[in-house]
């Protein structure tokens, strides 16, 4: 049952629309407002669910700091329930929403997770070795030199490293990974996960780079630790 003055954090599919949960559908149907990252993918999702009439508010990296408080004030003043979604996957994880949740907690607004698909957990689930620990590097600097410095720091932790970035930087991330970790370091690359274009590439960084070449894709790269190579 959906409660008023509550912020629901709703996970949505990352590629295959059939992955949305029954609870997510029910939550999106019942809340008063859906807070989205960008309007276009949000409208596409709501159209698929038959919910196009739902009120949408956009909160993204460009306006979150300025607009998050006014959105929550609307919730409190109008006695509304709201659902936060990202363009795909689990909100807040490498997406906007941190400030919105911080303010919600400050205002004693209930924050309720509605879990579902995550690109991180999807990729971890298909690794061909036992993962005891890992470090999430996430989105590194756009500056090549700074990115390589950040990769060097991560390499020195001697744990599997998880990296993500935008599709058009996949090639650059792979090339910098080869420079820092070495072309012989084993890795797993998940591209366009759960979609009809899904591709999971295993091998050394050098081999993976050769296999994907100029391809652009939503991706997550897991660089195995040194012990895995021995």
Backbone as CSV, one residue per row, in Angstrom:
resi,resn,N_x,N_y,N_z,CA_x,CA_y,CA_z,C_x,C_y,C_z
1,UNK,0.842,-1.201,0.000,0.000,0.000,0.000,0.879,1.254,0.000
2,UNK,0.620,2.153,-0.933,1.402,3.370,-1.062,0.993,4.376,0.024
3,UNK,2.007,4.962,0.677,1.752,5.925,1.742,2.064,7.342,1.269
4,UNK,1.285,8.296,1.757,1.504,9.697,1.428,2.771,10.198,2.125
5,UNK,3.314,11.306,1.605,4.536,11.914,2.130,5.654,10.859,2.250
6,UNK,5.776,10.076,1.188,6.793,9.023,1.123,7.479,9.083,-0.224
7,UNK,8.795,8.919,-0.195,9.588,8.897,-1.418,10.014,7.456,-1.691
8,UNK,9.558,6.907,-2.804,9.895,5.539,-3.195,11.041,5.567,-4.214
9,UNK,12.071,4.757,-3.970,13.217,4.668,-4.873,13.024,3.416,-5.716
10,UNK,12.596,3.595,-6.956,12.097,2.486,-7.776,13.105,2.107,-8.865
11,UNK,13.519,0.848,-8.856,14.419,0.334,-9.891,13.628,-0.011,-11.148
12,UNK,14.208,0.304,-12.295,13.567,0.017,-13.583,14.529,-0.802,-14.448
13,UNK,14.050,-1.392,-15.543,14.909,-2.249,-16.375,16.105,-1.508,-16.947
14,UNK,17.182,-2.267,-17.209,18.372,-1.684,-17.831,18.441,-2.001,-19.325
15,UNK,17.616,-2.903,-19.797,17.634,-3.252,-21.213,16.382,-3.993,-21.613
16,UNK,16.075,-5.052,-20.879,14.899,-5.869,-21.160,13.729,-5.383,-20.313
17,UNK,12.695,-4.859,-20.980,11.567,-4.282,-20.255,10.823,-5.301,-19.403
18,UNK,10.964,-6.577,-19.718,10.279,-7.611,-18.932,10.883,-7.780,-17.539
19,UNK,12.019,-7.124,-17.274,12.679,-7.272,-15.974,12.069,-6.392,-14.889
20,UNK,11.124,-5.538,-15.224,10.532,-4.687,-14.200,9.728,-5.556,-13.237
21,UNK,9.774,-5.228,-11.958,9.093,-6.056,-10.958,7.628,-5.664,-10.827
22,UNK,6.833,-6.599,-10.325,5.424,-6.322,-10.081,5.257,-5.186,-9.070
23,UNK,6.145,-5.166,-8.078,6.068,-4.114,-7.062,6.393,-2.743,-7.654
24,UNK,7.361,-2.701,-8.570,7.699,-1.433,-9.216,6.518,-0.917,-10.034
25,UNK,5.866,-1.798,-10.778,4.703,-1.399,-11.580,3.603,-0.845,-10.682
26,UNK,3.319,-1.558,-9.600,2.265,-1.122,-8.690,2.604,0.217,-8.048
27,UNK,3.870,0.398,-7.682,4.287,1.657,-7.059,4.139,2.823,-8.025
28,UNK,4.607,2.652,-9.250,4.511,3.720,-10.248,3.048,4.036,-10.574
29,UNK,2.217,3.034,-10.500,0.793,3.227,-10.772,0.127,4.038,-9.663
30,UNK,0.524,3.818,-8.423,-0.188,4.390,-7.288,0.341,5.741,-6.815
31,UNK,1.622,6.053,-7.049,2.160,7.326,-6.545,1.550,8.500,-7.290
32,UNK,1.610,9.666,-6.666,1.059,10.871,-7.278,1.986,11.456,-8.330
33,UNK,3.293,11.362,-8.077,4.286,12.006,-8.953,5.455,11.054,-9.172
34,UNK,5.985,11.057,-10.394,7.209,10.310,-10.703,8.333,11.312,-10.954
35,UNK,9.396,11.188,-10.183,10.590,12.030,-10.375,11.547,11.252,-11.262
36,UNK,11.873,11.811,-12.403,12.716,11.107,-13.373,14.014,11.864,-13.601
37,UNK,14.942,11.178,-14.250,16.209,11.806,-14.616,16.017,12.651,-15.879
38,UNK,15.542,12.012,-16.950,15.232,12.698,-18.206,13.819,12.305,-18.631
39,UNK,13.119,13.241,-19.252,11.722,13.010,-19.602,11.524,11.909,-20.652
40,UNK,12.374,11.874,-21.660,12.138,10.954,-22.786,12.113,9.490,-22.347
41,UNK,13.161,8.973,-21.672,13.097,7.567,-21.243,11.993,7.306,-20.220
42,UNK,11.688,8.312,-19.383,10.617,8.141,-18.394,9.272,7.994,-19.090
43,UNK,9.008,8.844,-20.077,7.742,8.743,-20.809,7.642,7.422,-21.562
44,UNK,8.775,6.940,-22.076,8.778,5.654,-22.787,8.377,4.525,-21.836
45,UNK,8.926,4.566,-20.618,8.593,3.538,-19.630,7.126,3.624,-19.225
46,UNK,6.662,4.833,-18.913,5.280,4.993,-18.460,4.284,4.644,-19.570
47,UNK,4.642,4.930,-20.811,3.773,4.551,-21.937,3.665,3.037,-22.007
48,UNK,4.793,2.359,-21.821,4.792,0.889,-21.853,3.888,0.318,-20.749
49,UNK,3.829,1.027,-19.633,3.031,0.560,-18.491,1.611,1.109,-18.496
50,UNK,1.277,1.904,-19.507,-0.058,2.490,-19.582,-0.284,3.580,-18.567
51,UNK,0.768,4.327,-18.224,0.676,5.346,-17.175,1.104,6.726,-17.674
52,UNK,0.864,7.017,-18.933,1.368,8.263,-19.515,0.784,9.519,-18.879
53,UNK,-0.349,9.425,-18.219,-0.946,10.613,-17.602,-0.312,11.020,-16.287
54,UNK,0.651,10.223,-15.812,1.270,10.487,-14.510,2.108,11.773,-14.563
55,UNK,2.023,12.575,-13.495,2.834,13.802,-13.436,4.317,13.444,-13.332
56,UNK,5.124,14.128,-14.149,6.573,13.890,-14.162,7.308,15.158,-13.741
57,UNK,8.344,14.981,-12.932,9.256,16.073,-12.572,10.671,15.578,-12.844
58,UNK,11.473,16.386,-13.512,12.845,15.986,-13.830,13.816,16.516,-12.783
59,UNK,14.583,15.598,-12.200,15.688,15.946,-11.308,16.931,15.249,-11.860
60,UNK,17.911,16.025,-12.273,19.125,15.441,-12.845,20.356,16.169,-12.332
61,UNK,21.500,15.812,-12.880,22.759,16.372,-12.382,22.836,17.890,-12.549
62,UNK,22.043,18.446,-13.452,22.108,19.881,-13.726,21.243,20.706,-12.782
63,UNK,20.184,20.111,-12.226,19.258,20.931,-11.435,18.975,20.389,-10.030
64,UNK,19.563,19.250,-9.669,19.198,18.622,-8.399,19.464,19.521,-7.196
65,UNK,20.620,20.162,-7.158,20.972,20.982,-6.002,19.999,22.153,-5.829
66,UNK,19.492,22.675,-6.944,18.591,23.833,-6.872,17.137,23.430,-6.672
67,UNK,16.719,22.295,-7.248,15.294,21.980,-7.307,14.821,20.908,-6.327
68,UNK,15.741,20.170,-5.729,15.341,19.045,-4.868,14.440,19.504,-3.723
69,UNK,14.774,20.611,-3.106,13.991,21.070,-1.952,12.572,21.462,-2.358
70,UNK,12.435,22.144,-3.491,11.093,22.569,-3.911,10.214,21.366,-4.259
71,UNK,10.822,20.300,-4.778,10.054,19.083,-5.083,9.517,18.468,-3.794
72,UNK,10.354,18.415,-2.770,9.913,17.850,-1.492,8.888,18.751,-0.807
73,UNK,9.027,20.056,-0.978,8.029,20.976,-0.427,6.670,20.734,-1.077
74,UNK,6.674,20.467,-2.390,5.428,20.139,-3.083,4.805,18.888,-2.476
75,UNK,5.632,17.877,-2.194,5.130,16.643,-1.588,4.454,16.924,-0.250
76,UNK,5.123,17.711,0.598,4.602,17.970,1.935,3.346,18.836,1.895
77,UNK,3.356,19.861,1.058,2.224,20.779,1.003,0.973,20.135,0.409
78,UNK,1.180,19.235,-0.580,0.053,18.608,-1.274,-0.269,17.211,-0.753
79,UNK,0.487,16.799,0.307,0.266,15.462,0.875,0.368,14.383,-0.204
80,UNK,1.493,14.388,-0.944,1.671,13.498,-2.086,2.656,12.364,-1.776
81,UNK,2.580,11.340,-2.599,3.599,10.299,-2.626,4.363,10.441,-3.945
82,UNK,5.667,10.147,-3.921,6.489,10.305,-5.115,7.396,9.092,-5.299
83,UNK,7.708,8.801,-6.568,8.645,7.727,-6.896,9.808,8.315,-7.675
84,UNK,11.016,7.983,-7.264,12.215,8.405,-7.984,12.685,7.261,-8.873
85,UNK,12.858,7.547,-10.169,13.441,6.572,-11.093,14.609,7.234,-11.815
86,UNK,15.539,6.421,-12.306,16.601,6.934,-13.167,16.280,6.529,-14.597
87,UNK,17.140,6.878,-15.534,16.892,6.501,-16.926,16.794,4.987,-17.069
88,UNK,17.561,4.273,-16.276,17.469,2.811,-16.251,18.194,2.295,-15.018
89,UNK,17.782,1.125,-14.554,18.447,0.501,-13.422,18.015,1.057,-12.079
90,UNK,18.903,0.925,-11.101,18.617,1.341,-9.731,18.989,2.800,-9.528
91,UNK,18.057,3.651,-9.111,18.355,5.074,-8.924,19.461,5.315,-7.902
92,UNK,20.083,6.476,-8.024,21.096,6.996,-7.103,22.450,6.317,-7.293
93,UNK,22.469,5.027,-7.596,23.728,4.327,-7.866,24.320,4.875,-9.166
94,UNK,25.337,5.752,-9.045,25.963,6.430,-10.195,24.964,7.294,-10.970
95,UNK,23.897,7.719,-10.311,22.878,8.579,-10.925,22.480,9.662,-9.924
96,UNK,21.761,10.691,-10.384,21.286,11.725,-9.457,20.335,11.153,-8.408
97,UNK,20.132,11.896,-7.331,19.192,11.496,-6.293,19.723,11.632,-4.882
98,UNK,21.047,11.768,-4.731,21.639,11.828,-3.386,21.110,13.018,-2.585
99,UNK,21.063,14.190,-3.223,20.615,15.393,-2.515,19.129,15.291,-2.169
100,UNK,18.352,14.729,-3.077,16.926,14.548,-2.837,16.699,13.670,-1.601
101,UNK,17.448,12.575,-1.516,17.292,11.665,-0.372,17.813,12.314,0.905
102,UNK,18.922,13.051,0.815,19.470,13.717,2.000,18.448,14.679,2.596
103,UNK,17.814,15.462,1.732,16.816,16.420,2.209,15.572,15.700,2.732
104,UNK,15.176,14.615,2.071,14.020,13.852,2.532,14.247,13.345,3.954
105,UNK,15.444,12.847,4.218,15.777,12.372,5.562,15.740,13.533,6.554
106,UNK,16.273,14.692,6.147,16.257,15.873,7.018,14.829,16.286,7.368
107,UNK,13.918,16.171,6.392,12.529,16.577,6.601,11.674,15.460,7.198
108,UNK,12.329,14.365,7.596,11.626,13.225,8.197,10.617,12.590,7.231
109,UNK,10.917,12.660,5.947,10.111,11.999,4.921,10.594,10.557,4.783
110,UNK,9.687,9.606,4.787,10.065,8.196,4.642,10.646,7.948,3.253
111,UNK,11.761,7.223,3.214,12.391,6.839,1.946,12.339,5.320,1.865
112,UNK,11.629,4.807,0.861,11.377,3.366,0.762,11.988,2.808,-0.525
113,UNK,12.890,1.822,-0.426,13.458,1.227,-1.641,12.513,0.215,-2.273
114,UNK,12.435,0.246,-3.587,11.718,-0.775,-4.356,12.766,-1.407,-5.269
115,UNK,13.463,-2.432,-4.796,14.643,-2.943,-5.494,14.319,-3.665,-6.798
116,UNK,15.350,-3.781,-7.612,15.197,-4.459,-8.895,16.537,-4.589,-9.584
117,UNK,16.546,-4.355,-10.874,17.737,-4.586,-11.684,18.826,-3.556,-11.387
118,UNK,20.066,-4.048,-11.339,21.247,-3.203,-11.204,22.309,-3.740,-12.154
119,UNK,22.924,-2.867,-12.925,23.962,-3.323,-13.863,25.141,-3.942,-13.111
120,UNK,25.430,-3.417,-11.918,26.534,-3.963,-11.131,26.244,-5.402,-10.731
121,UNK,25.111,-5.650,-10.100,24.796,-7.000,-9.646,24.600,-7.953,-10.815
122,UNK,24.075,-7.443,-11.922,23.904,-8.279,-13.111,25.247,-8.790,-13.600
123,UNK,26.251,-7.911,-13.629,27.573,-8.314,-14.104,28.278,-9.195,-13.090
124,UNK,28.187,-8.864,-11.819,28.834,-9.697,-10.798,28.282,-11.115,-10.818
125,UNK,27.027,-11.264,-11.197,26.398,-12.584,-11.151,26.914,-13.543,-12.213
126,UNK,27.606,-13.029,-13.230,28.083,-13.919,-14.303,29.611,-14.090,-14.287
127,UNK,30.275,-13.630,-13.223,31.723,-13.825,-13.140,32.056,-15.304,-12.986
128,UNK,33.154,-15.722,-13.597,33.540,-17.133,-13.576,34.588,-17.432,-12.505
129,UNK,34.565,-16.678,-11.422,35.421,-16.951,-10.277,34.727,-16.436,-9.020
130,UNK,35.179,-16.899,-7.881,34.569,-16.485,-6.621,35.039,-15.082,-6.253
131,UNK,34.097,-14.187,-6.124,34.415,-12.794,-5.798,34.316,-12.604,-4.289
132,UNK,35.458,-12.400,-3.638,35.460,-12.222,-2.182,35.324,-10.750,-1.790
133,UNK,35.837,-9.874,-2.638,35.725,-8.437,-2.400,35.981,-7.724,-3.724
134,UNK,35.681,-6.447,-3.759,35.966,-5.644,-4.950,35.900,-4.177,-4.571
135,UNK,36.434,-3.331,-5.443,36.359,-1.891,-5.237,35.598,-1.287,-6.409
136,UNK,34.640,-0.418,-6.107,33.847,0.217,-7.148,34.496,1.541,-7.531
137,UNK,35.121,1.556,-8.690,35.745,2.781,-9.187,34.729,3.692,-9.848
138,UNK,33.680,3.070,-10.412,32.606,3.843,-11.028,33.066,4.683,-12.197
139,UNK,32.518,5.880,-12.282,32.851,6.814,-13.359,34.106,7.585,-12.962
140,UNK,35.174,7.405,-13.695,36.419,8.112,-13.401,36.438,9.457,-14.122
141,UNK,37.512,10.194,-13.930,37.646,11.519,-14.531,37.572,11.449,-16.059
142,UNK,37.034,12.495,-16.654,37.001,12.583,-18.111,38.375,12.937,-18.673
143,UNK,39.218,13.518,-17.827,40.569,13.887,-18.251,41.446,12.640,-18.303
144,UNK,42.053,12.329,-19.459,42.829,11.095,-19.599,43.941,10.933,-18.569
145,UNK,44.683,12.008,-18.295,45.785,11.900,-17.344,45.284,11.647,-15.927
146,UNK,44.239,12.361,-15.543,43.664,12.165,-14.209,43.043,10.777,-14.111
147,UNK,42.403,10.334,-15.196,41.787,9.005,-15.201,42.846,7.922,-14.972
148,UNK,43.998,8.059,-15.595,45.063,7.068,-15.414,45.627,7.110,-13.994
149,UNK,45.673,8.303,-13.406,46.124,8.399,-12.010,45.131,7.697,-11.082
150,UNK,43.846,7.885,-11.353,42.828,7.230,-10.535,42.897,5.706,-10.703
151,UNK,43.133,5.253,-11.923,43.268,3.817,-12.164,44.486,3.239,-11.445
152,UNK,45.569,3.985,-11.405,46.771,3.526,-10.707,46.499,3.348,-9.223
153,UNK,45.773,4.288,-8.639,45.410,4.173,-7.224,44.553,2.930,-6.992
154,UNK,43.607,2.675,-7.886,42.744,1.499,-7.765,43.534,0.207,-7.963
155,UNK,44.462,0.218,-8.906,45.287,-0.968,-9.158,46.074,-1.353,-7.921
156,UNK,46.573,-0.372,-7.204,47.413,-0.637,-6.036,46.640,-1.246,-4.861
157,UNK,45.319,-1.237,-4.930,44.518,-1.877,-3.885,44.505,-3.394,-4.039
158,UNK,44.916,-3.881,-5.203,45.008,-5.319,-5.493,43.695,-6.049,-5.198
159,UNK,42.608,-5.472,-5.681,41.291,-6.104,-5.620,40.651,-5.962,-6.995
160,UNK,39.660,-6.786,-7.315,38.925,-6.564,-8.558,38.359,-5.142,-8.580
161,UNK,38.429,-4.509,-9.744,38.019,-3.114,-9.891,36.842,-3.033,-10.858
162,UNK,35.792,-2.333,-10.448,34.602,-2.154,-11.280,34.595,-0.735,-11.831
163,UNK,34.522,-0.624,-13.164,34.517,0.679,-13.820,33.288,0.816,-14.718
164,UNK,32.750,2.025,-14.779,31.643,2.339,-15.679,31.927,3.680,-16.340
165,UNK,31.264,3.943,-17.453,31.358,5.249,-18.088,30.299,5.318,-19.182
166,UNK,30.270,6.427,-19.886,29.315,6.583,-20.974,29.747,5.731,-22.163
167,UNK,28.807,5.341,-23.035,29.145,4.481,-24.173,30.286,5.003,-25.035
168,UNK,30.331,6.315,-25.269,31.345,6.832,-26.180,32.748,6.883,-25.558
169,UNK,32.863,6.581,-24.258,34.189,6.519,-23.651,34.635,5.086,-23.359
170,UNK,33.893,4.089,-23.816,34.277,2.709,-23.541,35.659,2.393,-24.106
171,UNK,35.917,2.794,-25.324,37.210,2.539,-25.961,38.344,3.202,-25.182
172,UNK,38.137,4.448,-24.754,39.169,5.169,-24.012,39.440,4.515,-22.664
173,UNK,38.378,4.063,-21.984,38.544,3.401,-20.688,39.321,2.102,-20.856
174,UNK,39.011,1.331,-21.889,39.748,0.087,-22.144,41.218,0.365,-22.450
175,UNK,41.475,1.369,-23.271,42.860,1.687,-23.638,43.655,2.165,-22.430
176,UNK,43.046,2.985,-21.584,43.743,3.442,-20.381,43.926,2.297,-19.390
177,UNK,42.956,1.382,-19.332,43.098,0.217,-18.456,44.280,-0.644,-18.870
178,UNK,44.465,-0.792,-20.161,45.610,-1.559,-20.664,46.925,-0.888,-20.258
179,UNK,46.974,0.431,-20.352,48.188,1.165,-19.992,48.515,1.027,-18.508
180,UNK,47.488,0.994,-17.669,47.710,0.978,-16.218,47.812,-0.440,-15.669
181,UNK,46.911,-1.317,-16.080,46.867,-2.675,-15.524,47.658,-3.682,-16.358
182,UNK,47.921,-3.336,-17.611,48.620,-4.252,-18.504,47.651,-5.005,-19.390
183,UNK,48.062,-5.251,-20.640,47.153,-5.895,-21.588,46.867,-7.352,-21.232
184,UNK,47.706,-7.951,-20.355,47.500,-9.334,-19.972,46.591,-9.531,-18.766
185,UNK,46.119,-8.434,-18.167,45.250,-8.557,-16.988,43.872,-9.056,-17.421
186,UNK,43.371,-10.082,-16.745,42.068,-10.637,-17.082,40.954,-9.687,-16.664
187,UNK,39.861,-9.722,-17.421,38.736,-8.825,-17.148,37.461,-9.429,-17.720
188,UNK,36.342,-8.846,-17.309,35.027,-9.196,-17.847,34.320,-7.900,-18.219
189,UNK,33.808,-7.843,-19.430,33.125,-6.647,-19.920,31.683,-7.003,-20.260
190,UNK,30.733,-6.303,-19.631,29.322,-6.487,-19.956,28.827,-5.306,-20.766
191,UNK,28.302,-5.566,-21.947,27.822,-4.503,-22.835,26.319,-4.640,-23.068
192,UNK,25.595,-3.528,-22.958,24.154,-3.487,-23.230,23.430,-4.647,-22.552
193,UNK,23.687,-4.825,-21.277,23.173,-5.972,-20.538,21.650,-6.068,-20.574
194,UNK,21.157,-7.277,-20.733,19.750,-7.701,-20.762,19.013,-7.280,-22.030
195,UNK,19.632,-6.483,-22.881,18.980,-6.069,-24.126,19.264,-7.094,-25.226
196,UNK,18.648,-6.911,-26.400,18.892,-7.828,-27.510,20.311,-7.690,-28.056
197,UNK,20.998,-6.591,-27.685,22.384,-6.385,-28.123,23.397,-6.847,-27.077
198,UNK,22.924,-7.497,-26.023,23.816,-7.897,-24.925,25.027,-8.676,-25.415
199,UNK,26.169,-8.318,-24.872,27.412,-9.019,-25.194,28.272,-9.056,-23.939
200,UNK,28.691,-10.248,-23.553,29.581,-10.420,-22.410,30.923,-10.923,-22.951
201,UNK,31.964,-10.152,-22.706,33.276,-10.458,-23.275,34.238,-10.790,-22.143
202,UNK,34.865,-11.946,-22.228,35.826,-12.392,-21.219,37.198,-12.538,-21.859
203,UNK,38.223,-12.350,-21.044,39.591,-12.518,-21.537,40.504,-11.485,-20.928
204,UNK,41.657,-11.291,-21.530,42.555,-10.245,-21.054,42.067,-8.900,-21.577
205,UNK,42.549,-7.832,-20.974,42.169,-6.499,-21.440,42.534,-6.305,-22.899
206,UNK,43.693,-6.828,-23.291,44.113,-6.731,-24.684,43.168,-7.463,-25.619
207,UNK,42.747,-8.665,-25.213,41.818,-9.449,-26.034,40.455,-8.781,-26.121
208,UNK,39.988,-8.262,-24.997,38.686,-7.591,-24.979,38.703,-6.367,-25.881
209,UNK,39.790,-5.610,-25.809,39.924,-4.418,-26.658,39.853,-4.794,-28.130
210,UNK,40.495,-5.871,-28.497,40.480,-6.330,-29.891,39.079,-6.763,-30.311
211,UNK,38.357,-7.403,-29.399,37.024,-7.923,-29.735,35.978,-6.826,-29.906
212,UNK,36.064,-5.773,-29.090,35.018,-4.741,-29.168,35.404,-3.606,-30.109
213,UNK,36.694,-3.366,-30.283,37.207,-2.338,-31.191,36.499,-1.006,-31.013
214,UNK,35.766,-0.542,-32.019,35.159,0.795,-31.964,33.727,0.774,-31.435
215,UNK,33.278,-0.353,-30.925,31.892,-0.462,-30.470,31.590,0.535,-29.347
216,UNK,30.414,1.101,-29.396,29.917,1.958,-28.309,28.752,1.240,-27.649
217,UNK,28.777,1.155,-26.325,27.728,0.420,-25.621,27.635,0.896,-24.184
218,UNK,26.450,0.743,-23.592,26.332,0.880,-22.145,27.149,-0.265,-21.558
219,UNK,28.114,0.055,-20.709,29.022,-1.018,-20.301,29.396,-0.938,-18.828
220,UNK,29.855,-2.082,-18.349,30.461,-2.166,-17.022,31.650,-3.108,-17.154
221,UNK,32.807,-2.656,-16.708,34.063,-3.400,-16.850,34.550,-3.828,-15.473
222,UNK,34.812,-5.129,-15.332,35.385,-5.638,-14.086,36.781,-6.156,-14.388
223,UNK,37.775,-5.476,-13.818,39.179,-5.872,-13.988,39.532,-6.784,-12.824
224,UNK,39.897,-8.014,-13.144,40.170,-8.992,-12.100,41.438,-8.621,-11.328
225,UNK,41.560,-9.114,-10.122,42.758,-8.793,-9.339,43.951,-9.597,-9.840
226,UNK,45.144,-9.209,-9.379,46.372,-9.825,-9.866,46.426,-11.299,-9.556
227,UNK,45.958,-11.703,-8.360,46.002,-13.105,-7.966,45.211,-13.974,-8.925
228,UNK,44.152,-13.407,-9.508,43.327,-14.145,-10.462,44.126,-14.518,-11.707
229,UNK,45.138,-13.706,-12.031,45.948,-13.932,-13.220,47.011,-15.002,-12.999
230,UNK,47.262,-15.396,-11.773,48.377,-16.293,-11.500,47.936,-17.746,-11.518
